[in-house]
Amino acid sequence: MRAKSRAIAGQISASVIRHLAIGRRVTPSANPSHVLGCLLAVSLLFVAAGAHGQDRLPIVTSTTSLKALVEAVGGERVAVTSIAPATMDAEDYQPKPQDVSRVKSARLAVRVGLDYDLWFDRLLAQAGRADLMRGQAGYVDASYAIAVLEVRGASVGPSDGHAHGNGNPHYWLDPKNAEIITATILEALGRLDPEHAEKFERNRQGFLSVLEAKLADWERRMAALQGRALVAYHNSWAYFARRFRLDIAGFIEPKPGVQPSPAHLAAMIRLMRDKNVGIVIREPNEPERDVAFLAAKTGAAIVVLSAAVGATPQAKDYISLFDANVEALSARAAR
Ligand SMILES: [Zn+2]
């Protein structure tokens, strides 16, 4: 089907070129039948191109950040849908009925893993697609081969019901981890569409070389934050902080996914005064009240950062996510 539509498009474009060439050579006052023929050929060309466009590989991801990384590798060949929208907390997303049909038409399902998106398992089960289930060809756990931070020791016991039970899952917020994530995606896309494997490899290399140049710039600008303690609402920032050597002194949530008590907020005020914390990090979907309270009590500034592509308008794709976060933090540090 794909090869056929491409062949048709090739024939049509050759015929269009012939028509145009003849038109130019023969006479400036165009022959109406020629013009009509050209218009028809051009419109058929668009139809053929449209048919080819529909041939993109349908892929679902649990998050917008993974969508951005699949698009960085897959380019024109993929049509990616993120199940959790950028404006919601994907760690706590509740799938909607329409999400099941989105999964049903997918060729590949890509998830964060590490208990971040446990709801994705239920969704895959509801979609009833054996090939997308864990361990099958259409299933991709993007945490594969990632060096996970904050893994609890066996002595601590099983997860107590809060998030981050299997280590900190926000690994895409270290730009260096994009090398590993895109390698996993590349492998899956190459398996699904071996005909375009070389193209995927080129896309990935192009993306990584831009990222590498950007990383040097981000590290240089983030040097302004060295030696300054920060606090954040949720611990989305373990990987980001390690890469850019930030000192995140505490979290407004006493445990990931748990709202703070008045006693915890009082302890946070003491900690922020002791460590002279000047910045409180908040994500757009996090509750504003406790962040504003701590900022007002201590004189710290609130800096809104995106932990997901699309969470703020500036974070349009994977690279602009870091551009926006580095800009917001370094602008505040420069004051
Ligand atoms: Zn989390």
py3Dmol code that shows the C-alpha trace and the ligand (Angstrom):
import py3Dmol

protein = """\
ATOM      1  CA  MET A   1       0.000   0.000   0.000  1.00  0.00           C
ATOM      2  CA  ARG A   2       2.720   2.425   1.037  1.00  0.00           C
ATOM      3  CA  ALA A   3       5.030   1.517  -1.833  1.00  0.00           C
ATOM      4  CA  LYS A   4       2.099   1.704  -4.248  1.00  0.00           C
ATOM      5  CA  SER A   5       1.008   5.198  -3.184  1.00  0.00           C
ATOM      6  CA  ARG A   6       4.617   6.362  -3.385  1.00  0.00           C
ATOM      7  CA  ALA A   7       4.917   4.935  -6.906  1.00  0.00           C
ATOM      8  CA  ILE A   8       1.693   6.689  -7.932  1.00  0.00           C
ATOM      9  CA  ALA A   9       2.975   9.946  -6.459  1.00  0.00           C
ATOM     10  CA  GLY A  10       6.216   9.500  -8.391  1.00  0.00           C
ATOM     11  CA  GLN A  11       4.374   8.924 -11.679  1.00  0.00           C
ATOM     12  CA  ILE A  12       2.129  11.918 -11.087  1.00  0.00           C
ATOM     13  CA  SER A  13       4.965  14.271 -10.207  1.00  0.00           C
ATOM     14  CA  ALA A  14       6.865  13.171 -13.332  1.00  0.00           C
ATOM     15  CA  SER A  15       3.764  13.906 -15.408  1.00  0.00           C
ATOM     16  CA  VAL A  16       3.317  17.314 -13.718  1.00  0.00           C
ATOM     17  CA  ILE A  17       6.933  18.218 -14.484  1.00  0.00           C
ATOM     18  CA  ARG A  18       6.445  17.139 -18.098  1.00  0.00           C
ATOM     19  CA  HIS A  19       3.285  19.264 -18.394  1.00  0.00           C
ATOM     20  CA  LEU A  20       4.913  22.300 -16.849  1.00  0.00           C
ATOM     21  CA  ALA A  21       7.981  21.928 -19.041  1.00  0.00           C
ATOM     22  CA  ILE A  22       5.840  21.660 -22.183  1.00  0.00           C
ATOM     23  CA  GLY A  23       3.771  24.665 -21.043  1.00  0.00           C
ATOM     24  CA  ARG A  24       6.911  26.773 -20.681  1.00  0.00           C
ATOM     25  CA  ARG A  25       8.403  25.681 -23.969  1.00  0.00           C
ATOM     26  CA  VAL A  26       5.363  25.968 -26.211  1.00  0.00           C
ATOM     27  CA  THR A  27       3.542  29.206 -25.465  1.00  0.00           C
ATOM     28  CA  PRO A  28       2.936  31.767 -22.725  1.00  0.00           C
ATOM     29  CA  SER A  29      -0.840  31.744 -23.397  1.00  0.00           C
ATOM     30  CA  ALA A  30      -1.561  28.452 -21.703  1.00  0.00           C
ATOM     31  CA  ASN A  31      -3.576  25.725 -23.322  1.00  0.00           C
ATOM     32  CA  PRO A  32      -6.725  25.302 -21.100  1.00  0.00           C
ATOM     33  CA  SER A  33      -6.665  21.524 -21.346  1.00  0.00           C
ATOM     34  CA  HIS A  34      -3.029  21.532 -20.248  1.00  0.00           C
ATOM     35  CA  VAL A  35      -3.839  23.756 -17.256  1.00  0.00           C
ATOM     36  CA  LEU A  36      -6.742  21.499 -16.307  1.00  0.00           C
ATOM     37  CA  GLY A  37      -4.519  18.453 -16.664  1.00  0.00           C
ATOM     38  CA  CYS A  38      -1.894  20.051 -14.448  1.00  0.00           C
ATOM     39  CA  LEU A  39      -4.438  21.015 -11.791  1.00  0.00           C
ATOM     40  CA  LEU A  40      -5.867  17.500 -11.798  1.00  0.00           C
ATOM     41  CA  ALA A  41      -2.400  15.980 -11.566  1.00  0.00           C
ATOM     42  CA  VAL A  42      -1.432  18.314  -8.708  1.00  0.00           C
ATOM     43  CA  SER A  43      -4.596  17.526  -6.764  1.00  0.00           C
ATOM     44  CA  LEU A  44      -4.029  13.781  -7.294  1.00  0.00           C
ATOM     45  CA  LEU A  45      -0.496  14.302  -6.019  1.00  0.00           C
ATOM     46  CA  PHE A  46      -1.920  15.799  -2.806  1.00  0.00           C
ATOM     47  CA  VAL A  47      -4.334  12.884  -2.437  1.00  0.00           C
ATOM     48  CA  ALA A  48      -1.443  10.438  -2.828  1.00  0.00           C
ATOM     49  CA  ALA A  49       0.675  12.420  -0.344  1.00  0.00           C
ATOM     50  CA  GLY A  50      -2.251  12.421   2.100  1.00  0.00           C
ATOM     51  CA  ALA A  51      -2.598   8.649   1.808  1.00  0.00           C
ATOM     52  CA  HIS A  52       1.117   8.343   2.474  1.00  0.00           C
ATOM     53  CA  GLY A  53       0.752  10.669   5.494  1.00  0.00           C
ATOM     54  CA  GLN A  54      -1.843   8.351   7.023  1.00  0.00           C
ATOM     55  CA  ASP A  55       0.757   5.653   6.818  1.00  0.00           C
ATOM     56  CA  ARG A  56       2.626   7.049   9.819  1.00  0.00           C
ATOM     57  CA  LEU A  57       3.132   4.635  12.684  1.00  0.00           C
ATOM     58  CA  PRO A  58       0.546   5.294  15.382  1.00  0.00           C
ATOM     59  CA  ILE A  59       2.269   5.337  18.776  1.00  0.00           C
ATOM     60  CA  VAL A  60       0.965   6.054  22.274  1.00  0.00           C
ATOM     61  CA  THR A  61       3.103   7.296  25.145  1.00  0.00           C
ATOM     62  CA  SER A  62       2.043   7.744  28.758  1.00  0.00           C
ATOM     63  CA  THR A  63       3.532  11.263  28.920  1.00  0.00           C
ATOM     64  CA  THR A  64       4.159  14.290  26.732  1.00  0.00           C
ATOM     65  CA  SER A  65       7.913  14.181  27.429  1.00  0.00           C
ATOM     66  CA  LEU A  66       8.158  10.649  26.031  1.00  0.00           C
ATOM     67  CA  LYS A  67       6.016  11.760  23.079  1.00  0.00           C
ATOM     68  CA  ALA A  68       8.591  14.482  22.370  1.00  0.00           C
ATOM     69  CA  LEU A  69      11.456  11.968  22.501  1.00  0.00           C
ATOM     70  CA  VAL A  70       9.656   9.455  20.237  1.00  0.00           C
ATOM     71  CA  GLU A  71       9.052  12.292  17.766  1.00  0.00           C
ATOM     72  CA  ALA A  72      12.730  13.290  17.942  1.00  0.00           C
ATOM     73  CA  VAL A  73      13.682   9.795  16.729  1.00  0.00           C
ATOM     74  CA  GLY A  74      10.660   8.903  14.576  1.00  0.00           C
ATOM     75  CA  GLY A  75      10.330  12.267  12.812  1.00  0.00           C
ATOM     76  CA  GLU A  76       7.823  12.202   9.949  1.00  0.00           C
ATOM     77  CA  ARG A  77       7.291   8.475  10.222  1.00  0.00           C
ATOM     78  CA  VAL A  78       5.428   8.569  13.535  1.00  0.00           C
ATOM     79  CA  ALA A  79       2.097   9.935  14.756  1.00  0.00           C
ATOM     80  CA  VAL A  80       2.435  10.050  18.535  1.00  0.00           C
ATOM     81  CA  THR A  81      -0.330  10.585  21.088  1.00  0.00           C
ATOM     82  CA  SER A  82       0.365  11.189  24.773  1.00  0.00           C
ATOM     83  CA  ILE A  83      -2.319   9.634  26.956  1.00  0.00           C
ATOM     84  CA  ALA A  84      -1.775  11.978  29.936  1.00  0.00           C
ATOM     85  CA  PRO A  85      -2.123  15.638  28.882  1.00  0.00           C
ATOM     86  CA  ALA A  86       0.688  18.089  29.695  1.00  0.00           C
ATOM     87  CA  THR A  87      -1.521  20.098  32.010  1.00  0.00           C
ATOM     88  CA  MET A  88      -2.182  17.211  34.409  1.00  0.00           C
ATOM     89  CA  ASP A  89       0.003  15.259  36.821  1.00  0.00           C
ATOM     90  CA  ALA A  90       0.827  12.150  34.778  1.00  0.00           C
ATOM     91  CA  GLU A  91       1.987  10.388  37.942  1.00  0.00           C
ATOM     92  CA  ASP A  92      -1.608  10.397  39.166  1.00  0.00           C
ATOM     93  CA  TYR A  93      -3.550  10.258  35.892  1.00  0.00           C
ATOM     94  CA  GLN A  94      -6.901   8.456  35.627  1.00  0.00           C
ATOM     95  CA  PRO A  95      -7.426   7.071  32.102  1.00  0.00           C
ATOM     96  CA  LYS A  96     -10.592   8.101  30.256  1.00  0.00           C
ATOM     97  CA  PRO A  97     -12.750   5.791  28.086  1.00  0.00           C
ATOM     98  CA  GLN A  98     -11.419   7.431  24.902  1.00  0.00           C
ATOM     99  CA  ASP A  99      -7.856   6.555  25.955  1.00  0.00           C
ATOM    100  CA  VAL A 100      -8.659   2.856  25.424  1.00  0.00           C
ATOM    101  CA  SER A 101      -9.479   3.443  21.756  1.00  0.00           C
ATOM    102  CA  ARG A 102      -6.270   5.466  21.331  1.00  0.00           C
ATOM    103  CA  VAL A 103      -4.277   2.478  22.591  1.00  0.00           C
ATOM    104  CA  LYS A 104      -6.276   0.061  20.415  1.00  0.00           C
ATOM    105  CA  SER A 105      -5.031   1.704  17.215  1.00  0.00           C
ATOM    106  CA  ALA A 106      -1.371   1.995  18.332  1.00  0.00           C
ATOM    107  CA  ARG A 107       1.555  -0.031  17.019  1.00  0.00           C
ATOM    108  CA  LEU A 108       3.812   0.854  19.959  1.00  0.00           C
ATOM    109  CA  ALA A 109       3.133   1.791  23.600  1.00  0.00           C
ATOM    110  CA  VAL A 110       5.886   3.722  25.408  1.00  0.00           C
ATOM    111  CA  ARG A 111       5.802   4.326  29.158  1.00  0.00           C
ATOM    112  CA  VAL A 112       7.925   5.897  31.920  1.00  0.00           C
ATOM    113  CA  GLY A 113       7.901   2.792  34.145  1.00  0.00           C
ATOM    114  CA  LEU A 114       9.337   2.662  37.706  1.00  0.00           C
ATOM    115  CA  ASP A 115       5.767   2.812  39.098  1.00  0.00           C
ATOM    116  CA  TYR A 116       5.369   6.336  37.714  1.00  0.00           C
ATOM    117  CA  ASP A 117       2.508   5.417  35.371  1.00  0.00           C
ATOM    118  CA  LEU A 118       0.951   2.309  36.919  1.00  0.00           C
ATOM    119  CA  TRP A 119      -2.362   3.286  35.293  1.00  0.00           C
ATOM    120  CA  PHE A 120      -0.777   2.477  31.909  1.00  0.00           C
ATOM    121  CA  ASP A 121      -0.910  -1.270  32.725  1.00  0.00           C
ATOM    122  CA  ARG A 122      -4.670  -1.109  33.285  1.00  0.00           C
ATOM    123  CA  LEU A 123      -5.102   0.833  30.065  1.00  0.00           C
ATOM    124  CA  LEU A 124      -3.094  -1.705  28.022  1.00  0.00           C
ATOM    125  CA  ALA A 125      -5.115  -4.537  29.577  1.00  0.00           C
ATOM    126  CA  GLN A 126      -8.398  -2.775  28.738  1.00  0.00           C
ATOM    127  CA  ALA A 127      -7.291  -2.233  25.147  1.00  0.00           C
ATOM    128  CA  GLY A 128      -6.889  -6.011  24.862  1.00  0.00           C
ATOM    129  CA  ARG A 129      -3.835  -5.836  22.617  1.00  0.00           C
ATOM    130  CA  ALA A 130      -1.561  -8.782  23.386  1.00  0.00           C
ATOM    131  CA  ASP A 131       1.302  -7.320  21.298  1.00  0.00           C
ATOM    132  CA  LEU A 132       1.408  -4.162  23.457  1.00  0.00           C
ATOM    133  CA  MET A 133       1.588  -5.971  26.781  1.00  0.00           C
ATOM    134  CA  ARG A 134       4.700  -6.017  28.975  1.00  0.00           C
ATOM    135  CA  GLY A 135       7.469  -8.075  27.368  1.00  0.00           C
ATOM    136  CA  GLN A 136       5.912  -8.010  23.877  1.00  0.00           C
ATOM    137  CA  ALA A 137       7.280  -6.367  20.719  1.00  0.00           C
ATOM    138  CA  GLY A 138       5.033  -3.291  20.917  1.00  0.00           C
ATOM    139  CA  TYR A 139       5.807  -2.505  24.569  1.00  0.00           C
ATOM    140  CA  VAL A 140       8.558  -0.071  25.551  1.00  0.00           C
ATOM    141  CA  ASP A 141       9.547   0.739  29.129  1.00  0.00           C
ATOM    142  CA  ALA A 142      11.688   3.852  28.680  1.00  0.00           C
ATOM    143  CA  SER A 143      13.348   3.384  32.085  1.00  0.00           C
ATOM    144  CA  TYR A 144      15.300   0.444  30.645  1.00  0.00           C
ATOM    145  CA  ALA A 145      19.058   0.876  31.340  1.00  0.00           C
ATOM    146  CA  ILE A 146      18.547   4.110  33.312  1.00  0.00           C
ATOM    147  CA  ALA A 147      20.636   4.429  36.496  1.00  0.00           C
ATOM    148  CA  VAL A 148      17.783   5.011  38.934  1.00  0.00           C
ATOM    149  CA  LEU A 149      18.247   7.452  41.820  1.00  0.00           C
ATOM    150  CA  GLU A 150      16.784   7.169  45.320  1.00  0.00           C
ATOM    151  CA  VAL A 151      16.173   3.435  45.165  1.00  0.00           C
ATOM    152  CA  ARG A 152      15.165   2.347  48.641  1.00  0.00           C
ATOM    153  CA  GLY A 153      17.175  -0.364  50.356  1.00  0.00           C
ATOM    154  CA  ALA A 154      15.569  -3.747  50.934  1.00  0.00           C
ATOM    155  CA  SER A 155      15.612  -3.047  54.698  1.00  0.00           C
ATOM    156  CA  VAL A 156      13.111  -0.206  54.280  1.00  0.00           C
ATOM    157  CA  GLY A 157      10.401  -2.634  53.224  1.00  0.00           C
ATOM    158  CA  PRO A 158       7.839  -2.481  50.457  1.00  0.00           C
ATOM    159  CA  SER A 159       6.283   0.716  49.144  1.00  0.00           C
ATOM    160  CA  ASP A 160       4.074   2.318  51.763  1.00  0.00           C
ATOM    161  CA  GLY A 161       1.546   3.356  49.180  1.00  0.00           C
ATOM    162  CA  HIS A 162       3.140   6.656  48.207  1.00  0.00           C
ATOM    163  CA  ALA A 163       4.736   7.500  44.902  1.00  0.00           C
ATOM    164  CA  HIS A 164       8.424   6.784  44.110  1.00  0.00           C
ATOM    165  CA  GLY A 165       8.235   3.298  45.655  1.00  0.00           C
ATOM    166  CA  ASN A 166      10.702   1.945  43.074  1.00  0.00           C
ATOM    167  CA  GLY A 167      13.151   4.840  43.078  1.00  0.00           C
ATOM    168  CA  ASN A 168      12.741   8.336  41.676  1.00  0.00           C
ATOM    169  CA  PRO A 169      10.981   7.988  38.285  1.00  0.00           C
ATOM    170  CA  HIS A 170      11.604  11.522  36.925  1.00  0.00           C
ATOM    171  CA  TYR A 171      14.698  10.410  34.999  1.00  0.00           C
ATOM    172  CA  TRP A 172      13.890  12.271  31.735  1.00  0.00           C
ATOM    173  CA  LEU A 173      14.746  15.529  33.537  1.00  0.00           C
ATOM    174  CA  ASP A 174      18.455  14.778  33.181  1.00  0.00           C
ATOM    175  CA  PRO A 175      19.152  15.687  29.533  1.00  0.00           C
ATOM    176  CA  LYS A 176      21.966  13.118  29.503  1.00  0.00           C
ATOM    177  CA  ASN A 177      19.382  10.391  30.092  1.00  0.00           C
ATOM    178  CA  ALA A 178      17.820  11.294  26.740  1.00  0.00           C
ATOM    179  CA  GLU A 179      20.720   9.393  25.127  1.00  0.00           C
ATOM    180  CA  ILE A 180      19.567   6.205  26.848  1.00  0.00           C
ATOM    181  CA  ILE A 181      15.844   6.814  26.369  1.00  0.00           C
ATOM    182  CA  THR A 182      16.236   7.553  22.654  1.00  0.00           C
ATOM    183  CA  ALA A 183      18.444   4.460  22.238  1.00  0.00           C
ATOM    184  CA  THR A 184      15.585   2.358  23.640  1.00  0.00           C
ATOM    185  CA  ILE A 185      13.091   4.124  21.369  1.00  0.00           C
ATOM    186  CA  LEU A 186      15.386   3.695  18.353  1.00  0.00           C
ATOM    187  CA  GLU A 187      15.608  -0.035  18.961  1.00  0.00           C
ATOM    188  CA  ALA A 188      11.799  -0.343  19.182  1.00  0.00           C
ATOM    189  CA  LEU A 189      11.149   1.769  16.065  1.00  0.00           C
ATOM    190  CA  GLY A 190      13.768  -0.135  14.084  1.00  0.00           C
ATOM    191  CA  ARG A 191      12.084  -3.406  15.024  1.00  0.00           C
ATOM    192  CA  LEU A 192       8.683  -2.053  13.997  1.00  0.00           C
ATOM    193  CA  ASP A 193       9.806  -0.396  10.775  1.00  0.00           C
ATOM    194  CA  PRO A 194      13.207  -1.788   9.705  1.00  0.00           C
ATOM    195  CA  GLU A 195      12.894  -0.091   6.316  1.00  0.00           C
ATOM    196  CA  HIS A 196      13.399   3.292   8.018  1.00  0.00           C
ATOM    197  CA  ALA A 197      15.904   2.215  10.689  1.00  0.00           C
ATOM    198  CA  GLU A 198      18.736   4.274   9.170  1.00  0.00           C
ATOM    199  CA  LYS A 199      16.529   7.363   9.045  1.00  0.00           C
ATOM    200  CA  PHE A 200      15.641   6.907  12.731  1.00  0.00           C
ATOM    201  CA  GLU A 201      19.340   6.602  13.579  1.00  0.00           C
ATOM    202  CA  ARG A 202      20.109   9.830  11.682  1.00  0.00           C
ATOM    203  CA  ASN A 203      17.214  11.627  13.430  1.00  0.00           C
ATOM    204  CA  ARG A 204      18.525  10.492  16.802  1.00  0.00           C
ATOM    205  CA  GLN A 205      22.092  11.540  16.061  1.00  0.00           C
ATOM    206  CA  GLY A 206      20.906  14.964  14.907  1.00  0.00           C
ATOM    207  CA  PHE A 207      18.818  15.391  18.041  1.00  0.00           C
ATOM    208  CA  LEU A 208      21.642  14.298  20.340  1.00  0.00           C
ATOM    209  CA  SER A 209      24.166  16.642  18.748  1.00  0.00           C
ATOM    210  CA  VAL A 210      21.821  19.612  19.302  1.00  0.00           C
ATOM    211  CA  LEU A 211      21.234  18.413  22.859  1.00  0.00           C
ATOM    212  CA  GLU A 212      24.958  18.111  23.564  1.00  0.00           C
ATOM    213  CA  ALA A 213      25.641  21.669  22.439  1.00  0.00           C
ATOM    214  CA  LYS A 214      22.689  22.905  24.489  1.00  0.00           C
ATOM    215  CA  LEU A 215      23.817  21.010  27.569  1.00  0.00           C
ATOM    216  CA  ALA A 216      27.135  22.858  27.641  1.00  0.00           C
ATOM    217  CA  ASP A 217      25.210  26.141  27.510  1.00  0.00           C
ATOM    218  CA  TRP A 218      22.760  25.064  30.222  1.00  0.00           C
ATOM    219  CA  GLU A 219      25.560  23.930  32.544  1.00  0.00           C
ATOM    220  CA  ARG A 220      27.336  27.257  32.092  1.00  0.00           C
ATOM    221  CA  ARG A 221      24.189  29.237  32.911  1.00  0.00           C
ATOM    222  CA  MET A 222      23.219  27.040  35.845  1.00  0.00           C
ATOM    223  CA  ALA A 223      26.588  27.723  37.481  1.00  0.00           C
ATOM    224  CA  ALA A 224      24.915  30.865  38.872  1.00  0.00           C
ATOM    225  CA  LEU A 225      22.858  28.564  41.133  1.00  0.00           C
ATOM    226  CA  GLN A 226      25.876  26.900  42.752  1.00  0.00           C
ATOM    227  CA  GLY A 227      25.925  27.141  46.506  1.00  0.00           C
ATOM    228  CA  ARG A 228      22.319  28.336  46.749  1.00  0.00           C
ATOM    229  CA  ALA A 229      19.792  26.097  48.476  1.00  0.00           C
ATOM    230  CA  LEU A 230      16.357  25.611  46.916  1.00  0.00           C
ATOM    231  CA  VAL A 231      13.191  23.835  47.930  1.00  0.00           C
ATOM    232  CA  ALA A 232      10.555  22.244  45.680  1.00  0.00           C
ATOM    233  CA  TYR A 233       6.990  21.070  46.107  1.00  0.00           C
ATOM    234  CA  HIS A 234       7.393  17.518  44.727  1.00  0.00           C
ATOM    235  CA  ASN A 235      10.670  15.676  44.157  1.00  0.00           C
ATOM    236  CA  SER A 236      10.556  15.758  40.371  1.00  0.00           C
ATOM    237  CA  TRP A 237      14.056  17.195  40.388  1.00  0.00           C
ATOM    238  CA  ALA A 238      16.488  14.516  41.606  1.00  0.00           C
ATOM    239  CA  TYR A 239      18.015  13.919  38.136  1.00  0.00           C
ATOM    240  CA  PHE A 240      17.851  17.578  37.112  1.00  0.00           C
ATOM    241  CA  ALA A 241      19.533  18.623  40.382  1.00  0.00           C
ATOM    242  CA  ARG A 242      22.293  16.041  40.025  1.00  0.00           C
ATOM    243  CA  ARG A 243      23.088  17.084  36.450  1.00  0.00           C
ATOM    244  CA  PHE A 244      23.179  20.803  37.251  1.00  0.00           C
ATOM    245  CA  ARG A 245      24.560  20.410  40.780  1.00  0.00           C
ATOM    246  CA  LEU A 246      21.632  22.077  42.501  1.00  0.00           C
ATOM    247  CA  ASP A 247      21.198  21.859  46.256  1.00  0.00           C
ATOM    248  CA  ILE A 248      17.533  21.013  46.831  1.00  0.00           C
ATOM    249  CA  ALA A 249      17.342  21.222  50.603  1.00  0.00           C
ATOM    250  CA  GLY A 250      13.789  19.972  51.127  1.00  0.00           C
ATOM    251  CA  PHE A 251      10.356  19.267  49.718  1.00  0.00           C
ATOM    252  CA  ILE A 252       7.003  20.755  50.641  1.00  0.00           C
ATOM    253  CA  GLU A 253       5.519  17.272  50.312  1.00  0.00           C
ATOM    254  CA  PRO A 254       6.734  15.263  53.346  1.00  0.00           C
ATOM    255  CA  LYS A 255       6.659  12.175  51.086  1.00  0.00           C
ATOM    256  CA  PRO A 256       6.066  12.083  47.328  1.00  0.00           C
ATOM    257  CA  GLY A 257       2.341  12.386  46.736  1.00  0.00           C
ATOM    258  CA  VAL A 258       1.500  13.397  50.349  1.00  0.00           C
ATOM    259  CA  GLN A 259       0.225  16.896  51.173  1.00  0.00           C
ATOM    260  CA  PRO A 260       2.084  18.799  53.897  1.00  0.00           C
ATOM    261  CA  SER A 261       0.771  19.103  57.457  1.00  0.00           C
ATOM    262  CA  PRO A 262       1.018  22.431  59.341  1.00  0.00           C
ATOM    263  CA  ALA A 263       3.898  20.890  61.360  1.00  0.00           C
ATOM    264  CA  HIS A 264       5.775  20.021  58.158  1.00  0.00           C
ATOM    265  CA  LEU A 265       5.238  23.539  56.814  1.00  0.00           C
ATOM    266  CA  ALA A 266       6.586  24.986  60.069  1.00  0.00           C
ATOM    267  CA  ALA A 267       9.662  22.756  59.764  1.00  0.00           C
ATOM    268  CA  MET A 268      10.085  23.930  56.168  1.00  0.00           C
ATOM    269  CA  ILE A 269      10.071  27.573  57.289  1.00  0.00           C
ATOM    270  CA  ARG A 270      12.851  26.824  59.801  1.00  0.00           C
ATOM    271  CA  LEU A 271      14.847  24.917  57.187  1.00  0.00           C
ATOM    272  CA  MET A 272      14.457  27.677  54.599  1.00  0.00           C
ATOM    273  CA  ARG A 273      15.608  30.323  57.111  1.00  0.00           C
ATOM    274  CA  ASP A 274      18.550  28.181  58.309  1.00  0.00           C
ATOM    275  CA  LYS A 275      19.755  27.482  54.790  1.00  0.00           C
ATOM    276  CA  ASN A 276      18.877  30.888  53.426  1.00  0.00           C
ATOM    277  CA  VAL A 277      16.678  29.378  50.686  1.00  0.00           C
ATOM    278  CA  GLY A 278      15.836  32.007  48.086  1.00  0.00           C
ATOM    279  CA  ILE A 279      13.854  29.931  45.564  1.00  0.00           C
ATOM    280  CA  VAL A 280      10.794  27.677  45.847  1.00  0.00           C
ATOM    281  CA  ILE A 281      10.219  25.515  42.750  1.00  0.00           C
ATOM    282  CA  ARG A 282       6.626  24.904  41.749  1.00  0.00           C
ATOM    283  CA  GLU A 283       5.201  23.004  38.771  1.00  0.00           C
ATOM    284  CA  PRO A 284       2.132  24.583  37.124  1.00  0.00           C
ATOM    285  CA  ASN A 285      -0.221  21.773  38.205  1.00  0.00           C
ATOM    286  CA  GLU A 286       0.929  21.795  41.838  1.00  0.00           C
ATOM    287  CA  PRO A 287      -1.178  23.523  44.524  1.00  0.00           C
ATOM    288  CA  GLU A 288      -0.215  27.154  44.861  1.00  0.00           C
ATOM    289  CA  ARG A 289      -1.326  27.796  48.445  1.00  0.00           C
ATOM    290  CA  ASP A 290       1.476  26.125  50.424  1.00  0.00           C
ATOM    291  CA  VAL A 291       4.146  27.378  48.035  1.00  0.00           C
ATOM    292  CA  ALA A 292       2.841  30.950  48.345  1.00  0.00           C
ATOM    293  CA  PHE A 293       2.670  30.599  52.153  1.00  0.00           C
ATOM    294  CA  LEU A 294       6.327  29.523  52.430  1.00  0.00           C
ATOM    295  CA  ALA A 295       7.467  32.196  49.998  1.00  0.00           C
ATOM    296  CA  ALA A 296       5.608  34.889  51.952  1.00  0.00           C
ATOM    297  CA  LYS A 297       6.995  33.670  55.301  1.00  0.00           C
ATOM    298  CA  THR A 298      10.610  33.496  54.157  1.00  0.00           C
ATOM    299  CA  GLY A 299      10.869  36.065  51.366  1.00  0.00           C
ATOM    300  CA  ALA A 300      11.848  33.341  48.846  1.00  0.00           C
ATOM    301  CA  ALA A 301      10.854  33.730  45.193  1.00  0.00           C
ATOM    302  CA  ILE A 302       8.566  31.228  43.465  1.00  0.00           C
ATOM    303  CA  VAL A 303      10.029  29.855  40.218  1.00  0.00           C
ATOM    304  CA  VAL A 304       7.627  27.858  38.036  1.00  0.00           C
ATOM    305  CA  LEU A 305       9.382  25.019  36.203  1.00  0.00           C
ATOM    306  CA  SER A 306       8.112  22.447  33.709  1.00  0.00           C
ATOM    307  CA  ALA A 307       8.659  18.815  34.639  1.00  0.00           C
ATOM    308  CA  ALA A 308       6.914  17.754  31.404  1.00  0.00           C
ATOM    309  CA  VAL A 309       6.932  18.941  27.804  1.00  0.00           C
ATOM    310  CA  GLY A 310       3.938  21.251  27.360  1.00  0.00           C
ATOM    311  CA  ALA A 311       3.466  21.968  31.087  1.00  0.00           C
ATOM    312  CA  THR A 312       4.228  25.619  30.325  1.00  0.00           C
ATOM    313  CA  PRO A 313       3.821  27.278  26.898  1.00  0.00           C
ATOM    314  CA  GLN A 314       7.614  27.754  26.656  1.00  0.00           C
ATOM    315  CA  ALA A 315       8.330  24.021  27.048  1.00  0.00           C
ATOM    316  CA  LYS A 316       7.237  23.128  23.511  1.00  0.00           C
ATOM    317  CA  ASP A 317       9.569  20.161  23.056  1.00  0.00           C
ATOM    318  CA  TYR A 318      12.298  18.330  24.949  1.00  0.00           C
ATOM    319  CA  ILE A 319      15.020  20.910  24.326  1.00  0.00           C
ATOM    320  CA  SER A 320      12.851  23.981  24.952  1.00  0.00           C
ATOM    321  CA  LEU A 321      11.741  22.392  28.239  1.00  0.00           C
ATOM    322  CA  PHE A 322      15.319  22.745  29.518  1.00  0.00           C
ATOM    323  CA  ASP A 323      15.776  26.110  27.834  1.00  0.00           C
ATOM    324  CA  ALA A 324      12.735  27.411  29.736  1.00  0.00           C
ATOM    325  CA  ASN A 325      13.730  25.897  33.088  1.00  0.00           C
ATOM    326  CA  VAL A 326      17.343  27.071  32.848  1.00  0.00           C
ATOM    327  CA  GLU A 327      16.152  30.548  31.843  1.00  0.00           C
ATOM    328  CA  ALA A 328      13.686  30.763  34.763  1.00  0.00           C
ATOM    329  CA  LEU A 329      16.248  29.626  37.361  1.00  0.00           C
ATOM    330  CA  SER A 330      19.249  31.545  36.084  1.00  0.00           C
ATOM    331  CA  ALA A 331      17.190  34.743  35.699  1.00  0.00           C
ATOM    332  CA  ARG A 332      16.172  34.474  39.359  1.00  0.00           C
ATOM    333  CA  ALA A 333      19.719  33.631  40.497  1.00  0.00           C
ATOM    334  CA  ALA A 334      21.063  36.709  38.706  1.00  0.00           C
ATOM    335  CA  ARG A 335      18.980  39.067  40.901  1.00  0.00           C
TER     336      ARG A 335
END
"""
ligand_1 = """\
1
ZN
Zn 7.136 11.960 41.342
"""
view = py3Dmol.view(width=600, height=400)
view.addModel(protein, "pdb")
view.setStyle({"model": 0}, {"cartoon": {"style": "trace"}})
view.addModel(ligand_1, "xyz")
view.setStyle({"model": 1}, {"stick": {}})
view.zoomTo()
view.show()
